[in-house]
Amino acid sequence: MTRIPRTAALGAAVGLLIGSLVLTVGLSRDEQYQGRVSLLAEPIGRQEGSVAQYGEVVSLTLPALVELARSPSVLQAAAPVSGYSPEELGQRISVELVPASGVARLSVRAASSEQADAAASALGKALVDANLLAPVGRLRPLDTKADVAVVTPDTSLVTGLALVAAVAAGLAAAAIRRSMPSKPGGGTRSVRRALLAAGIQRPVAVLRGDDPAITDRLAVLGLATGRPVRVVPVAPEYSETAEKLAAALSADQNRSGSSVVAVAGRRSQDELTAAAGVLPAEAVLIAVVLA
C-alpha cells in the first residue's frame, strides 16, 4: 500500500472512531425536559401617599428578577413541589427578560415532563408571591400550565456534531501523517526490491544523503573493496548530488571496473533497477545513497 492510500485510510479510521464516540456519548445522555412559564408585569394603580411611578419601578426592578429567581427564599418555596433540593433547583433555572415588554420567561430543566411542569409552575408562583413590583405593580402568570419541551438529547444536533468532529479529526490525522518524515526503513525496503529486480542478491549498503558521515562511510567501503569509487546518478535529477559526492570522495567518474555508488531517490525504484541492471560485469555496487 502506498503512502497516499495509507494516509487516507488513517484519516478515515480516526474520523470514524471520533465520530462514533461523539455520537455514542451524545445519544447516551438521559433525556431532559424544559418547563417554561411567562410572567407579565402590570400596574395595580397608584397607591395613596406613594410617589413611585409604575414605569420607573418596572425598568429598575424587573432586571432583579434574574437574581430573585435564585434567591434562598424563592428556592425554598419552590423546591418542595419541584422534587429538587433548593441547591439543585437553582442550577436548573434560567430567566429571560423580553426587552421593552415587561415579560419574563422562566425555564426549569428536569428529568421528566411532569417534574419540569411542576417545577416551572412552582417557581413562577414563588416569584409572584415575592411581590417584587409593589406597591405600583405586580407579576401575573400568562400561562395556566407550563410549556414543556424535550431539550436533550437532540438527535439532529448530536449527529451534526459527530459528523463535524469526524471530519475535523480525519483531516487532522491525515495532516499529521503527511507532515511526518518518511521512515528510513521504507526507503531501504524499496532499494532492496529494486536490487533484487536487477538480479543483485548480495548485501548493498543503503545510506541517507543527509548523513554527515556519508563521505567517511563510503570511503571505508571503497577501501574494503580495494577498488576506486565511482559515483553514478540513476536519473538526471540526481546528477548534481552525485557530482558533489564524487568530488568529496575524489572519485574517478569515468573509470570502469570500480566500486559503484548509486545515487537515487526514495521513489526512484524503477530507475535504480535499470541502472543496476546495466552495470558492467566487473563493476561492484557497494552502496546506494538516497538523496
N, C-alpha and C positions, 0 to 999 in steps of 0.2 A: 504494500500500500504506500503510495507516495505521500509527500508532506501535506499537500493541499487537502486531499480527502481525509487524512488523519486530523487536520485542524478542524475541518467541517464536522467530522464525527464527534470530536471532543466538545465543540461548541454546542452541537445538538444534544449530546448526553447531559452536559451541565445544565443547559436550558430546561430540558425535560425534568431533571431532578429538582431544580429550584422551583419551577412552575408547579410541579406536583406537590411539593412541600407547602408552598403558599396556599394552594387550593385546598389541601387537606386541613391545614390549620384554620383557614378561614371558614370552611364549611363545618368544621367540628365544633365551632363555638356554640354555646347554648343560645337559644332564641331569646331575644329581648323585645319587650313591648314598651311603647311610649304612650302615656296618657297625657292629654293636653286640655287645659281649660283656659278660658279667656275672661279677664276681669275688666270692667269698664268703669272709669271714674266719672261721676256725675254729681252735679250740685244738689244740695238739700235746702237751699235758701239761706240767706244771711241771718246769722244769729244776733239777737239784740245785744248791743254792747261790744260786738266784735268788729274789729277794723280789718280783719283778714279778707282778702279777695279770693274768689274761687280759682281764677286763673293763676294767680301767684302761688297759691297753695299747691295746685297740681303740678306746675312747672318745677317748683322747688322740692316737692316732697315725693312725687311719684318715682323718680330715679332711685330713691332709697328702698323701693320695693325689692330690688335685686338683693340687697343685704338683709332686708327684713325677712325674706323667704327662708334664709338660713340662720335666723336668729334662734337662740335656745328656746324662747317661749313659743314661737311658731312651730318649731320642730317637735317640741314636747307635746303640743296639742294635736299635731297631725300623725305622729308616729304610731300610736296605738291602732289607728284604723288602717295605716299603710302596711303593717306587717313587718316593718323595719325598725331598728333602733334609731333614735334621733341622729346619731353619727352617720349611720348607713344612709338614711333618707337624705341627709344634707349633701352627700356625694352624688346623689341621683337626680338632683334638681337643676333645672335651667330656667332662667327667666328672660323673656324677650319683651322689650318695650317698643311698641309701634310708634314711630315719630309723629308728633303733632296730632295724635288721635285720642289720647287718654286711655288707650287699650294696652293691657299687659297680658302676655301669654305665658302660662306656667306649664312646664313639662316635667314629667317624672318617669324615669325608666324603671321597669320591674320585670320579674321573670314570667309573669302571666298577664293576660289581658285584664282579668278581674282585679288583680293586685294593682296594675297600672291605673285602672279606672278609680279604684278606691283611694289610692294614694294621691292622685291629682285632685280629686274632689275634696278630700280632707285638707289638702294644702290650701286650696282656694278658699274653703270655709274659714280656715285659721287666719288667712290674710284679711278676709272681710271683717272678721271679728276683731282684728287688731285696730280697726278704725283709724287708719293712717291719715286720712284726709279731714278728720274732724277739726273744726266744727262746721266747715262750709261745704264739705263733700263727703262722698262715700264710694266704696268699691262695690259694684254689683256684678254677680256672675252672669255671663252671657250664655252659658251652657248649663242645661239641667243635668247633663251627663258628659263625662269626659270623652273626648275623641281619642280612640285607641288605634294605634297602628304598629305593625311589626317593623322594627328598625334594624335588627341583625339576626342572622346573617343575611345580607343582600347578595343573592346568588350571582346576579349580573355584575355587581361591583367586585365581588371576590374573584370571579372568573377573569374580569378585565385586569385586575391587579396581578393575578397569576400569569396571565399572558405577557404583560409588560415586564414582570420580573424574569420570566423565562427568556424573553428576547434580550433583555439587558445582560443577564448572566451569560447567555450563549455568546453574545458579541464580545463581552469582556474576556471570556475564556479563550475565544479564538484570537483576540488581540494579544493576549499574554503568550499564547502558543507561538504566534508568528514572530513575536519580539525575542523569543528565546533563541540563542545561537544553536546552530546545528551541532549535534554531538559528534566528537571525533570518531567514535565507533561507527557511525553511519557512513562517513567517507571511507573509512578503512574497508568496510564490507563491500562497498561498490568497487573499490580498487581491486580487491581480491577476485570479485566476479569478473571484472574486465580482464585481468591477467589470466584467469582460468580459461576465458573465452579465446584468448590469444595462444593458448597452449603452454603457458608458463605456470608450472606447478610448484616450483621451488619457492622458498621464502624470499620476499622482497620487502625491504624497509619502506614504511609509509610515514612520511614526515609532514608536518604543517609548515607552510611557507612563512608564517609569522613567528616561528620558533627562533628565539635569539641565538640559540646554539646550533642552528642548522648547518652553518658552514663547517664547524668543527666535526659535527656528526658525519657529514658527507666525506670530509677529508679522511676520517678514520676508516670509513667503509672503503674508500679508494685505496688506502694503504693496505688494507686487509686483502684486497684482490690483487694488488701488485700491478695494476694497470692504470693508465691515465684516465681521468674522469672526463666524460663528455656529457654536457647538459643539452637535452633535446626538448623543445616545446611540442606538445601533442596537437596544438592548434595555434593559429596566428596570434590570438589574443594573449597567449602566454609567452610570446617571444621576448618582450621586454623583461619579464621576470627571469626568464632563462638566461638572458644576456648578463643581467646583474649577478645572478648566482654563479655563472661561469667565470665572470671577472673576479669574484670573491674567492673562487677556488683555483684561479689561474688554470682553468681547464682548457684543453685543446678541442675546439668545436668541430674541427674538420678531420681529426684523426680517427681512423677506423680501428676496430678491434679493441676499443676501450671499454671501460666500465661506464655504463649509461645511466644517467639520472634523468627521468622523465618528469617534466613539469606539466601538471594537469589541474583540472578543477573538480569540485565535488560533484558536478553534474555532467562531466565530460567522459562518461564511461565508454561510449562508443568510440570516441577519438582515441582514448587510451588503448583500447583493444586493437584498433587499426595500427597505431604507431608501434605497439609492442610486437604485433604480428609480422611486421616488415623489417625488424631489426636483422642485421647480418648474423650469420651463424656464429661468428667469432665474438660478437658483442654480448656482454653480460649486463642485464638490467639489475642494478643493485638497489635502486631506490625510486620511489615516486613521491614527488613533492606536490602537495595540494596548495595551489596558490589562492 
